[in-house]
Amino acid sequence: MISSDVIRGYNDTMILFLLLHGDSYGYEISKNIKEMTSEKYIMKETTLYSAFSRLEKNGYISSYSGDETNGKRRTYYKLTNEGLIYYKEKCQEWQITKEVVDKFIKEM
């Protein structure tokens, strides 16, 4: 399992990636992250919802109420145009970060 400290700066990027493929809600996004990483990274609920709040505040996603399940309405999240631009910037940043860190990671 990967430490949340290592990946913290890219939680937003993972969420935005999943929203590239369509609107979604918290549990589904969390489940997809867990599955896509083969359970090597599990995003905690508090981390997920604070990311939603930050992303929405910055205009990268918007939210709306969706279908009712078990008596409660789901909140769905949607990628905005600003979010797509931010996602692309974070992808470029990752390439540079990876290039720099790879200089110091060697098989022994």
Secondary structure, DSSP 8 states (H G I E B T S, - for coil): ---HHHHGGGHHHHHHHHHHT--EEHHHHHHHHHHHTTTS----HHHHHHHHHHHHHTTSEEEEEEEEETTEEEEEEEE-HHHHHHHHHHHHHHHHHHHHHHTT----
